[in-house]
Amino acid sequence: MPRTEDPRTAPPIRWGILGAGGIASVFAHAVAQYTRAQLVAVGSRNRDRAERFATAHGIPTTHVGYRQLVEDPQVDAVYIATPHSEHRDNALQAIKAGKHVLVEKAFTRNVAEAEEIFSAARQAGVFVMEAMWTRFLPHVAALHQVIDAGEIGEIVNLRADHGQWFAFDPRSRVYAPELAGGALLDLGVYTAAWAHDFLGVPDEVHAVGVLTETGVDGQVSAVLRYGDRALAQLNTTLWAKTPTTSSISGTEGHIRVAGEFYRPTSFQVTRRDGRVWTFTQPAENGLQYEAAEVARRVAAGETESPRMTWEGTLAVLRTMDEVRRQVGVVYPGEPRG
């Protein structure tokens, strides 16, 4: 089975890191260890945080604030790792400065904000992509090859769950409405993007959920219908560390994707004829694959990735907007109803 292209073969690119939190640290490590790209600058609103981050990752330039970062002439592409509530403004600022952009998922709070970003990118002629790193991992490429080869027949059911335990803190990014918190945008986006990747845009969305004391979703279950008989069942929660596994079942067999399904992992194929086999391709970290995708597309003069297209991001956000509508989560500044 063909292997995913080595991220070290991607062209070099100079990264600026916007936001100096946990996921930014994971990204910086992946870029430094597994690609030929350079980490040239980091920007944070907190000087001490920026300097600590720069020291930890060997980054030569620090900026207090984001404007200085996006306008830094050393920077080719900006990786945005701020809370969901800030993604729109941060991305537009970077695009205005002529930078290519990789935006953490969920890409924005809602589809309207995403459309603004893509419109600006189209006018500026810069590359923009949602950092849905799962799309670029080796086991996901192998899953598509297996399914496309007809190993499990026609898909009739997909299940995916993503739950993590978070202590309640109304000021934290996962519980605060003003930071676009909630299980769906932080964790459930993986399950929604997973269903879209293998089944496409659903014909129907049905969701139920339970809200936290702050009014964001603490737990959500959704069922998506595709055509006459295919269903996707998605679950996400802030209140329990779930198995974070996935299964994809078809007319000729089923696939069990080990936890955590959205990270580099293995899967087992069980066919209806009794044949069983396992895919295993170990990979450390994993964010280097999306970083390499950005570098390759930018070098080719392209503005979007065929694996994570602009329309693909918009489609997932439309599904999540509908889930939030049914569950009753509205963020500050969003229209109601």
Short mmCIF file of the C-alpha atoms (twelve columns), coordinates in Angstrom:
data_MODEL
# 
_entry.id   MODEL 
# 
loop_
_atom_site.group_PDB 
_atom_site.id 
_atom_site.type_symbol 
_atom_site.label_atom_id 
_atom_site.label_alt_id 
_atom_site.label_comp_id 
_atom_site.label_asym_id 
_atom_site.label_seq_id 
_atom_site.Cartn_x 
_atom_site.Cartn_y 
_atom_site.Cartn_z 
_atom_site.pdbx_PDB_model_num 
ATOM 1   C CA . MET A 1   0.000   0.000   0.000  1 
ATOM 2   C CA . PRO A 2   1.477   3.420   -0.950 1 
ATOM 3   C CA . ARG A 3   2.711   5.482   1.975  1 
ATOM 4   C CA . THR A 4   1.878   9.103   2.663  1 
ATOM 5   C CA . GLU A 5   4.512   11.427  1.226  1 
ATOM 6   C CA . ASP A 6   7.291   12.239  3.678  1 
ATOM 7   C CA . PRO A 7   6.811   15.777  5.083  1 
ATOM 8   C CA . ARG A 8   10.580  16.282  4.830  1 
ATOM 9   C CA . THR A 9   10.273  16.293  1.041  1 
ATOM 10  C CA . ALA A 10  8.050   19.406  1.088  1 
ATOM 11  C CA . PRO A 11  9.663   22.696  0.026  1 
ATOM 12  C CA . PRO A 12  10.951  24.975  2.807  1 
ATOM 13  C CA . ILE A 13  8.690   27.749  4.033  1 
ATOM 14  C CA . ARG A 14  9.066   30.342  6.802  1 
ATOM 15  C CA . TRP A 15  6.404   30.145  9.513  1 
ATOM 16  C CA . GLY A 16  5.126   32.759  11.903 1 
ATOM 17  C CA . ILE A 17  3.170   31.418  14.898 1 
ATOM 18  C CA . LEU A 18  0.214   33.559  15.986 1 
ATOM 19  C CA . GLY A 19  -0.737  32.565  19.516 1 
ATOM 20  C CA . ALA A 20  1.570   30.772  21.930 1 
ATOM 21  C CA . GLY A 21  -0.639  28.145  23.552 1 
ATOM 22  C CA . GLY A 22  -0.563  24.361  23.753 1 
ATOM 23  C CA . ILE A 23  -1.553  23.437  20.204 1 
ATOM 24  C CA . ALA A 24  0.886   26.022  18.831 1 
ATOM 25  C CA . SER A 25  3.647   24.280  20.761 1 
ATOM 26  C CA . VAL A 26  2.719   20.908  19.232 1 
ATOM 27  C CA . PHE A 27  2.707   22.463  15.752 1 
ATOM 28  C CA . ALA A 28  6.045   24.178  16.282 1 
ATOM 29  C CA . HIS A 29  7.631   20.916  17.419 1 
ATOM 30  C CA . ALA A 30  6.246   19.079  14.384 1 
ATOM 31  C CA . VAL A 31  7.546   21.698  11.964 1 
ATOM 32  C CA . ALA A 32  10.991  21.865  13.554 1 
ATOM 33  C CA . GLN A 33  11.489  18.106  13.870 1 
ATOM 34  C CA . TYR A 34  9.828   16.676  10.778 1 
ATOM 35  C CA . THR A 35  9.923   19.272  7.969  1 
ATOM 36  C CA . ARG A 36  12.441  21.505  6.213  1 
ATOM 37  C CA . ALA A 37  10.480  24.633  7.144  1 
ATOM 38  C CA . GLN A 38  11.733  27.353  9.465  1 
ATOM 39  C CA . LEU A 39  10.066  28.829  12.520 1 
ATOM 40  C CA . VAL A 40  11.068  32.475  12.198 1 
ATOM 41  C CA . ALA A 41  8.712   34.398  14.503 1 
ATOM 42  C CA . VAL A 42  6.055   34.069  17.180 1 
ATOM 43  C CA . GLY A 43  3.503   36.634  18.293 1 
ATOM 44  C CA . SER A 44  1.534   36.833  21.522 1 
ATOM 45  C CA . ARG A 45  -0.261  39.573  23.415 1 
ATOM 46  C CA . ASN A 46  1.803   38.551  26.424 1 
ATOM 47  C CA . ARG A 47  5.519   39.331  26.133 1 
ATOM 48  C CA . ASP A 48  6.626   36.723  28.659 1 
ATOM 49  C CA . ARG A 49  4.592   34.007  26.953 1 
ATOM 50  C CA . ALA A 50  6.029   34.903  23.550 1 
ATOM 51  C CA . GLU A 51  9.583   34.854  24.877 1 
ATOM 52  C CA . ARG A 52  9.109   31.528  26.669 1 
ATOM 53  C CA . PHE A 53  7.633   30.017  23.524 1 
ATOM 54  C CA . ALA A 54  10.475  31.348  21.372 1 
ATOM 55  C CA . THR A 55  13.086  29.964  23.757 1 
ATOM 56  C CA . ALA A 56  11.397  26.563  23.915 1 
ATOM 57  C CA . HIS A 57  11.286  26.206  20.115 1 
ATOM 58  C CA . GLY A 58  14.405  28.061  19.032 1 
ATOM 59  C CA . ILE A 59  12.473  30.867  17.320 1 
ATOM 60  C CA . PRO A 60  14.654  33.943  16.687 1 
ATOM 61  C CA . THR A 61  12.008  36.697  16.664 1 
ATOM 62  C CA . THR A 62  9.225   37.529  19.115 1 
ATOM 63  C CA . HIS A 63  6.442   40.059  18.684 1 
ATOM 64  C CA . VAL A 64  4.111   41.526  21.286 1 
ATOM 65  C CA . GLY A 65  0.776   41.626  19.499 1 
ATOM 66  C CA . TYR A 66  -0.312  40.146  16.208 1 
ATOM 67  C CA . ARG A 67  0.036   43.050  13.804 1 
ATOM 68  C CA . GLN A 68  3.818   43.018  14.080 1 
ATOM 69  C CA . LEU A 69  3.870   39.287  13.437 1 
ATOM 70  C CA . VAL A 70  1.750   39.313  10.283 1 
ATOM 71  C CA . GLU A 71  3.690   42.292  8.912  1 
ATOM 72  C CA . ASP A 72  7.086   40.694  9.592  1 
ATOM 73  C CA . PRO A 73  8.806   40.394  6.178  1 
ATOM 74  C CA . GLN A 74  10.550  37.194  7.299  1 
ATOM 75  C CA . VAL A 75  7.206   35.380  7.501  1 
ATOM 76  C CA . ASP A 76  5.762   33.536  4.493  1 
ATOM 77  C CA . ALA A 77  2.856   31.800  6.219  1 
ATOM 78  C CA . VAL A 78  1.021   32.382  9.496  1 
ATOM 79  C CA . TYR A 79  -0.270  29.570  11.684 1 
ATOM 80  C CA . ILE A 80  -3.235  30.837  13.743 1 
ATOM 81  C CA . ALA A 81  -3.669  29.104  17.100 1 
ATOM 82  C CA . THR A 82  -5.897  31.473  19.046 1 
ATOM 83  C CA . PRO A 83  -9.393  30.690  20.425 1 
ATOM 84  C CA . HIS A 84  -12.155 30.153  17.833 1 
ATOM 85  C CA . SER A 85  -13.600 33.572  18.600 1 
ATOM 86  C CA . GLU A 86  -10.431 35.240  17.271 1 
ATOM 87  C CA . HIS A 87  -9.872  33.243  14.092 1 
ATOM 88  C CA . ARG A 88  -11.798 35.524  11.751 1 
ATOM 89  C CA . ASP A 89  -10.046 38.726  12.778 1 
ATOM 90  C CA . ASN A 90  -6.607  37.105  12.992 1 
ATOM 91  C CA . ALA A 91  -6.952  35.516  9.550  1 
ATOM 92  C CA . LEU A 92  -8.192  38.690  7.905  1 
ATOM 93  C CA . GLN A 93  -5.289  40.602  9.436  1 
ATOM 94  C CA . ALA A 94  -2.767  38.103  8.069  1 
ATOM 95  C CA . ILE A 95  -4.391  38.034  4.632  1 
ATOM 96  C CA . LYS A 96  -4.370  41.847  4.479  1 
ATOM 97  C CA . ALA A 97  -0.625  41.656  5.113  1 
ATOM 98  C CA . GLY A 98  -0.271  39.288  2.150  1 
ATOM 99  C CA . LYS A 99  0.515   36.189  4.170  1 
ATOM 100 C CA . HIS A 100 -0.572  32.606  3.524  1 
ATOM 101 C CA . VAL A 101 -2.652  31.272  6.398  1 
ATOM 102 C CA . LEU A 102 -3.268  28.008  8.244  1 
ATOM 103 C CA . VAL A 103 -6.124  28.399  10.742 1 
ATOM 104 C CA . GLU A 104 -6.733  25.976  13.595 1 
ATOM 105 C CA . LYS A 105 -10.020 24.128  13.647 1 
ATOM 106 C CA . ALA A 106 -12.753 24.885  14.076 1 
ATOM 107 C CA . PHE A 107 -11.887 27.347  11.311 1 
ATOM 108 C CA . THR A 108 -14.306 30.009  12.576 1 
ATOM 109 C CA . ARG A 109 -17.357 30.232  14.830 1 
ATOM 110 C CA . ASN A 110 -19.737 29.906  11.888 1 
ATOM 111 C CA . VAL A 111 -19.963 29.668  8.123  1 
ATOM 112 C CA . ALA A 112 -20.500 33.426  7.626  1 
ATOM 113 C CA . GLU A 113 -17.135 34.231  9.195  1 
ATOM 114 C CA . ALA A 114 -15.418 31.580  7.085  1 
ATOM 115 C CA . GLU A 115 -16.915 33.027  3.915  1 
ATOM 116 C CA . GLU A 116 -15.404 36.409  4.806  1 
ATOM 117 C CA . ILE A 117 -11.956 34.859  5.122  1 
ATOM 118 C CA . PHE A 118 -12.149 32.961  1.846  1 
ATOM 119 C CA . SER A 119 -13.446 36.024  0.024  1 
ATOM 120 C CA . ALA A 120 -10.499 38.067  1.302  1 
ATOM 121 C CA . ALA A 121 -8.052  35.287  0.382  1 
ATOM 122 C CA . ARG A 122 -9.506  35.048  -3.110 1 
ATOM 123 C CA . GLN A 123 -9.011  38.780  -3.643 1 
ATOM 124 C CA . ALA A 124 -5.495  38.723  -2.194 1 
ATOM 125 C CA . GLY A 125 -4.471  35.546  -4.025 1 
ATOM 126 C CA . VAL A 126 -3.050  33.888  -0.910 1 
ATOM 127 C CA . PHE A 127 -3.276  30.310  0.319  1 
ATOM 128 C CA . VAL A 128 -5.688  29.569  3.197  1 
ATOM 129 C CA . MET A 129 -6.495  26.228  4.817  1 
ATOM 130 C CA . GLU A 130 -8.223  24.920  7.901  1 
ATOM 131 C CA . ALA A 131 -5.774  22.993  10.078 1 
ATOM 132 C CA . MET A 132 -7.763  19.758  9.981  1 
ATOM 133 C CA . TRP A 133 -4.582  17.726  10.293 1 
ATOM 134 C CA . THR A 134 -6.453  14.414  10.343 1 
ATOM 135 C CA . ARG A 135 -7.098  14.737  6.595  1 
ATOM 136 C CA . PHE A 136 -3.391  14.350  5.858  1 
ATOM 137 C CA . LEU A 137 -2.433  11.455  8.149  1 
ATOM 138 C CA . PRO A 138 -1.143  8.110   6.799  1 
ATOM 139 C CA . HIS A 139 -3.959  5.979   8.202  1 
ATOM 140 C CA . VAL A 140 -6.597  8.255   6.663  1 
ATOM 141 C CA . ALA A 141 -4.989  8.017   3.230  1 
ATOM 142 C CA . ALA A 142 -4.956  4.239   3.656  1 
ATOM 143 C CA . LEU A 143 -8.603  4.199   4.763  1 
ATOM 144 C CA . HIS A 144 -9.657  5.970   1.590  1 
ATOM 145 C CA . GLN A 145 -7.667  3.534   -0.518 1 
ATOM 146 C CA . VAL A 146 -9.287  0.556   1.209  1 
ATOM 147 C CA . ILE A 147 -12.794 1.981   0.850  1 
ATOM 148 C CA . ASP A 148 -12.257 3.101   -2.753 1 
ATOM 149 C CA . ALA A 149 -11.059 -0.435  -3.576 1 
ATOM 150 C CA . GLY A 150 -14.426 -1.792  -2.405 1 
ATOM 151 C CA . GLU A 151 -13.051 -3.767  0.550  1 
ATOM 152 C CA . ILE A 152 -16.126 -3.009  2.701  1 
ATOM 153 C CA . GLY A 153 -18.596 -2.359  -0.105 1 
ATOM 154 C CA . GLU A 154 -21.057 0.514   0.126  1 
ATOM 155 C CA . ILE A 155 -20.824 2.467   3.388  1 
ATOM 156 C CA . VAL A 156 -24.066 2.297   5.352  1 
ATOM 157 C CA . ASN A 157 -22.943 3.412   8.817  1 
ATOM 158 C CA . LEU A 158 -20.204 5.568   10.306 1 
ATOM 159 C CA . ARG A 159 -19.679 6.193   14.008 1 
ATOM 160 C CA . ALA A 160 -17.193 8.520   15.667 1 
ATOM 161 C CA . ASP A 161 -16.803 9.932   19.157 1 
ATOM 162 C CA . HIS A 162 -14.535 12.496  20.713 1 
ATOM 163 C CA . GLY A 163 -14.807 13.284  24.392 1 
ATOM 164 C CA . GLN A 164 -12.300 14.796  26.798 1 
ATOM 165 C CA . TRP A 165 -12.715 15.696  30.459 1 
ATOM 166 C CA . PHE A 166 -12.391 19.373  31.336 1 
ATOM 167 C CA . ALA A 167 -12.834 20.762  34.845 1 
ATOM 168 C CA . PHE A 168 -15.463 23.479  34.838 1 
ATOM 169 C CA . ASP A 169 -14.020 26.980  34.607 1 
ATOM 170 C CA . PRO A 170 -16.278 29.680  33.136 1 
ATOM 171 C CA . ARG A 171 -13.215 31.626  31.982 1 
ATOM 172 C CA . SER A 172 -11.599 28.774  30.046 1 
ATOM 173 C CA . ARG A 173 -11.760 28.594  26.270 1 
ATOM 174 C CA . VAL A 174 -13.944 25.461  26.294 1 
ATOM 175 C CA . TYR A 175 -16.598 26.897  28.626 1 
ATOM 176 C CA . ALA A 176 -16.646 30.618  27.785 1 
ATOM 177 C CA . PRO A 177 -19.248 31.748  25.198 1 
ATOM 178 C CA . GLU A 178 -17.172 34.819  24.357 1 
ATOM 179 C CA . LEU A 179 -14.347 32.464  23.301 1 
ATOM 180 C CA . ALA A 180 -16.748 30.309  21.242 1 
ATOM 181 C CA . GLY A 181 -16.429 27.423  23.677 1 
ATOM 182 C CA . GLY A 182 -18.292 24.138  23.772 1 
ATOM 183 C CA . ALA A 183 -17.667 20.522  22.899 1 
ATOM 184 C CA . LEU A 184 -18.724 20.813  19.255 1 
ATOM 185 C CA . LEU A 185 -16.267 23.431  18.008 1 
ATOM 186 C CA . ASP A 186 -13.371 22.170  20.094 1 
ATOM 187 C CA . LEU A 187 -13.799 18.371  19.854 1 
ATOM 188 C CA . GLY A 188 -16.854 17.523  17.788 1 
ATOM 189 C CA . VAL A 189 -15.403 19.258  14.749 1 
ATOM 190 C CA . TYR A 190 -13.218 16.166  14.318 1 
ATOM 191 C CA . THR A 191 -16.240 13.883  14.126 1 
ATOM 192 C CA . ALA A 192 -18.135 16.182  11.756 1 
ATOM 193 C CA . ALA A 193 -15.129 16.547  9.446  1 
ATOM 194 C CA . TRP A 194 -14.617 12.758  9.588  1 
ATOM 195 C CA . ALA A 195 -18.182 12.089  8.445  1 
ATOM 196 C CA . HIS A 196 -17.867 14.671  5.669  1 
ATOM 197 C CA . ASP A 197 -14.560 13.164  4.524  1 
ATOM 198 C CA . PHE A 198 -15.994 9.673   4.023  1 
ATOM 199 C CA . LEU A 199 -19.660 10.354  3.256  1 
ATOM 200 C CA . GLY A 200 -19.846 13.932  2.027  1 
ATOM 201 C CA . VAL A 201 -22.536 16.516  2.758  1 
ATOM 202 C CA . PRO A 202 -25.495 15.059  4.674  1 
ATOM 203 C CA . ASP A 203 -29.087 15.302  3.488  1 
ATOM 204 C CA . GLU A 204 -30.407 15.655  7.030  1 
ATOM 205 C CA . VAL A 205 -28.983 16.644  10.413 1 
ATOM 206 C CA . HIS A 206 -30.614 15.742  13.724 1 
ATOM 207 C CA . ALA A 207 -28.976 16.740  17.018 1 
ATOM 208 C CA . VAL A 208 -29.604 16.807  20.748 1 
ATOM 209 C CA . GLY A 209 -27.361 18.264  23.399 1 
ATOM 210 C CA . VAL A 210 -26.942 19.408  26.965 1 
ATOM 211 C CA . LEU A 211 -25.658 22.885  27.776 1 
ATOM 212 C CA . THR A 212 -23.220 23.940  30.469 1 
ATOM 213 C CA . GLU A 213 -23.901 26.581  33.116 1 
ATOM 214 C CA . THR A 214 -22.337 29.131  30.772 1 
ATOM 215 C CA . GLY A 215 -24.645 28.284  27.864 1 
ATOM 216 C CA . VAL A 216 -22.232 26.436  25.593 1 
ATOM 217 C CA . ASP A 217 -22.690 22.784  24.643 1 
ATOM 218 C CA . GLY A 218 -21.248 20.347  27.162 1 
ATOM 219 C CA . GLN A 219 -22.357 17.253  25.259 1 
ATOM 220 C CA . VAL A 220 -23.844 16.693  21.803 1 
ATOM 221 C CA . SER A 221 -25.032 13.687  19.811 1 
ATOM 222 C CA . ALA A 222 -25.894 14.057  16.140 1 
ATOM 223 C CA . VAL A 223 -27.196 11.748  13.427 1 
ATOM 224 C CA . LEU A 224 -26.522 12.636  9.793  1 
ATOM 225 C CA . ARG A 225 -28.445 10.984  6.970  1 
ATOM 226 C CA . TYR A 226 -26.981 10.335  3.515  1 
ATOM 227 C CA . GLY A 227 -29.191 9.151   0.681  1 
ATOM 228 C CA . ASP A 228 -31.610 6.287   1.232  1 
ATOM 229 C CA . ARG A 229 -29.859 4.344   3.993  1 
ATOM 230 C CA . ALA A 230 -26.455 5.624   5.143  1 
ATOM 231 C CA . LEU A 231 -26.199 7.210   8.609  1 
ATOM 232 C CA . ALA A 232 -23.386 8.808   10.603 1 
ATOM 233 C CA . GLN A 233 -23.643 8.875   14.403 1 
ATOM 234 C CA . LEU A 234 -21.425 11.449  16.064 1 
ATOM 235 C CA . ASN A 235 -20.867 12.107  19.766 1 
ATOM 236 C CA . THR A 236 -18.801 14.686  21.618 1 
ATOM 237 C CA . THR A 237 -18.512 15.751  25.255 1 
ATOM 238 C CA . LEU A 238 -16.487 17.930  27.619 1 
ATOM 239 C CA . TRP A 239 -17.352 15.737  30.591 1 
ATOM 240 C CA . ALA A 240 -15.668 12.366  29.930 1 
ATOM 241 C CA . LYS A 241 -12.601 10.906  28.252 1 
ATOM 242 C CA . THR A 242 -14.314 8.658   25.734 1 
ATOM 243 C CA . PRO A 243 -12.682 5.873   23.656 1 
ATOM 244 C CA . THR A 244 -12.310 8.347   20.724 1 
ATOM 245 C CA . THR A 245 -12.689 5.551   18.208 1 
ATOM 246 C CA . SER A 246 -14.523 5.244   14.905 1 
ATOM 247 C CA . SER A 247 -16.139 2.480   12.904 1 
ATOM 248 C CA . ILE A 248 -17.075 2.488   9.236  1 
ATOM 249 C CA . SER A 249 -19.421 -0.299  8.176  1 
ATOM 250 C CA . GLY A 250 -20.382 -1.357  4.676  1 
ATOM 251 C CA . THR A 251 -22.222 -4.049  2.782  1 
ATOM 252 C CA . GLU A 252 -19.060 -6.208  2.499  1 
ATOM 253 C CA . GLY A 253 -17.386 -5.605  5.860  1 
ATOM 254 C CA . HIS A 254 -16.410 -3.083  8.479  1 
ATOM 255 C CA . ILE A 255 -13.412 -1.075  9.660  1 
ATOM 256 C CA . ARG A 256 -12.521 -0.332  13.267 1 
ATOM 257 C CA . VAL A 257 -10.256 2.677   13.694 1 
ATOM 258 C CA . ALA A 258 -8.356  2.598   16.964 1 
ATOM 259 C CA . GLY A 259 -8.407  5.520   19.370 1 
ATOM 260 C CA . GLU A 260 -7.577  8.250   18.980 1 
ATOM 261 C CA . PHE A 261 -9.048  8.091   15.469 1 
ATOM 262 C CA . TYR A 262 -8.063  11.663  14.592 1 
ATOM 263 C CA . ARG A 263 -4.369  11.099  15.451 1 
ATOM 264 C CA . PRO A 264 -1.873  8.764   13.730 1 
ATOM 265 C CA . THR A 265 -3.247  5.302   14.531 1 
ATOM 266 C CA . SER A 266 -4.093  1.863   13.167 1 
ATOM 267 C CA . PHE A 267 -7.253  0.250   11.832 1 
ATOM 268 C CA . GLN A 268 -8.587  -3.266  11.328 1 
ATOM 269 C CA . VAL A 269 -10.613 -4.422  8.346  1 
ATOM 270 C CA . THR A 270 -13.039 -7.325  8.818  1 
ATOM 271 C CA . ARG A 271 -14.693 -8.541  5.643  1 
ATOM 272 C CA . ARG A 272 -17.974 -10.411 5.424  1 
ATOM 273 C CA . ASP A 273 -16.095 -13.339 3.883  1 
ATOM 274 C CA . GLY A 274 -14.088 -13.740 7.109  1 
ATOM 275 C CA . ARG A 275 -10.822 -12.148 6.025  1 
ATOM 276 C CA . VAL A 276 -9.279  -9.845  8.657  1 
ATOM 277 C CA . TRP A 277 -6.240  -7.602  8.305  1 
ATOM 278 C CA . THR A 278 -4.727  -4.605  10.077 1 
ATOM 279 C CA . PHE A 279 -3.078  -1.398  8.883  1 
ATOM 280 C CA . THR A 280 -0.319  0.019   11.068 1 
ATOM 281 C CA . GLN A 281 2.027   2.822   10.083 1 
ATOM 282 C CA . PRO A 282 3.457   4.530   13.171 1 
ATOM 283 C CA . ALA A 283 3.926   8.297   12.972 1 
ATOM 284 C CA . GLU A 284 5.015   10.719  15.656 1 
ATOM 285 C CA . ASN A 285 3.181   13.988  16.314 1 
ATOM 286 C CA . GLY A 286 1.229   14.276  13.037 1 
ATOM 287 C CA . LEU A 287 0.875   18.004  12.463 1 
ATOM 288 C CA . GLN A 288 3.885   17.930  10.126 1 
ATOM 289 C CA . TYR A 289 1.667   16.462  7.398  1 
ATOM 290 C CA . GLU A 290 -0.625  19.503  7.258  1 
ATOM 291 C CA . ALA A 291 2.389   21.841  7.466  1 
ATOM 292 C CA . ALA A 292 3.948   20.037  4.515  1 
ATOM 293 C CA . GLU A 293 0.691   20.351  2.570  1 
ATOM 294 C CA . VAL A 294 0.752   24.123  3.020  1 
ATOM 295 C CA . ALA A 295 4.367   24.314  1.844  1 
ATOM 296 C CA . ARG A 296 3.683   22.227  -1.251 1 
ATOM 297 C CA . ARG A 297 0.590   24.182  -2.281 1 
ATOM 298 C CA . VAL A 298 2.209   27.560  -1.694 1 
ATOM 299 C CA . ALA A 299 5.241   26.510  -3.769 1 
ATOM 300 C CA . ALA A 300 2.856   25.449  -6.542 1 
ATOM 301 C CA . GLY A 301 1.104   28.824  -6.480 1 
ATOM 302 C CA . GLU A 302 -2.205  27.352  -5.337 1 
ATOM 303 C CA . THR A 303 -4.633  29.021  -2.940 1 
ATOM 304 C CA . GLU A 304 -6.330  25.939  -1.481 1 
ATOM 305 C CA . SER A 305 -5.694  22.258  -0.825 1 
ATOM 306 C CA . PRO A 306 -7.641  19.575  -2.710 1 
ATOM 307 C CA . ARG A 307 -7.788  17.537  0.528  1 
ATOM 308 C CA . MET A 308 -9.095  20.422  2.636  1 
ATOM 309 C CA . THR A 309 -10.830 22.719  0.197  1 
ATOM 310 C CA . TRP A 310 -12.538 25.975  1.087  1 
ATOM 311 C CA . GLU A 311 -15.890 24.444  0.213  1 
ATOM 312 C CA . GLY A 312 -15.044 21.467  2.416  1 
ATOM 313 C CA . THR A 313 -14.515 23.753  5.387  1 
ATOM 314 C CA . LEU A 314 -17.729 25.637  4.630  1 
ATOM 315 C CA . ALA A 315 -19.702 22.389  4.356  1 
ATOM 316 C CA . VAL A 316 -18.539 21.167  7.775  1 
ATOM 317 C CA . LEU A 317 -19.353 24.547  9.306  1 
ATOM 318 C CA . ARG A 318 -22.849 24.463  7.798  1 
ATOM 319 C CA . THR A 319 -23.408 21.114  9.489  1 
ATOM 320 C CA . MET A 320 -22.089 22.430  12.808 1 
ATOM 321 C CA . ASP A 321 -24.153 25.617  12.503 1 
ATOM 322 C CA . GLU A 322 -27.242 23.456  12.119 1 
ATOM 323 C CA . VAL A 323 -26.260 21.282  15.090 1 
ATOM 324 C CA . ARG A 324 -25.783 24.384  17.237 1 
ATOM 325 C CA . ARG A 325 -29.115 25.771  16.060 1 
ATOM 326 C CA . GLN A 326 -30.910 22.606  17.120 1 
ATOM 327 C CA . VAL A 327 -29.047 22.401  20.440 1 
ATOM 328 C CA . GLY A 328 -29.547 26.101  21.188 1 
ATOM 329 C CA . VAL A 329 -25.996 27.501  21.345 1 
ATOM 330 C CA . VAL A 330 -25.581 31.111  20.211 1 
ATOM 331 C CA . TYR A 331 -22.322 32.994  20.691 1 
ATOM 332 C CA . PRO A 332 -22.129 36.688  21.553 1 
ATOM 333 C CA . GLY A 333 -22.706 38.797  18.464 1 
ATOM 334 C CA . GLU A 334 -24.329 36.038  16.435 1 
ATOM 335 C CA . PRO A 335 -27.917 36.459  15.214 1 
ATOM 336 C CA . ARG A 336 -30.506 34.303  16.960 1 
ATOM 337 C CA . GLY A 337 -32.888 31.944  15.200 1 
# 
